Amino acid sequence: MTKRQGGCLCGEARYEVTGDPLRVGICHCLDCRKESGSAFACYAIYPAKALTYQGEIRTYQGRSFCPLCGGRLFTVTTEEAEIRFGSLDEAPTDLAPSYELWIKRREHWLDPLPGAEQFDGDRPS
């Protein structure tokens, strides 16, 4: 079974996620842009029970981060855990996004990801 480890910039908050993700995506929404400081956010969605973590975290509007360095880590609901690719210790080169959200906010200089499903807003449930 696949295990991936990750953590914050300073190393005080650590996590492990086990198994394969349910889905992998990219989001161009304003919230993801602002909290990531980038043009988009890339993440993998796992069952919530696949995630374990150690160390202190803080959460703002569902987004969890390290209170010391501010490193963004994950979002957890009762059913799912959204893991930010950038917080993983090793790049998940075996995972590729299958969809893009909020493409109406995608930068004009970014092309659609080939083969990825495109959504103007949130992904339908």
Secondary structure, DSSP 8 states (H G I E B T S, - for coil): --EEEEE-SSSSSEEEEES--SEEEEE--HHHHHHHTSS-EEEEEEEGGGEEEES--EEETTEEE-TTT--EEEEE-SSEEEEEGGGBSS--TT----EEE-GGGS-TTS---TT-EE-SSS---
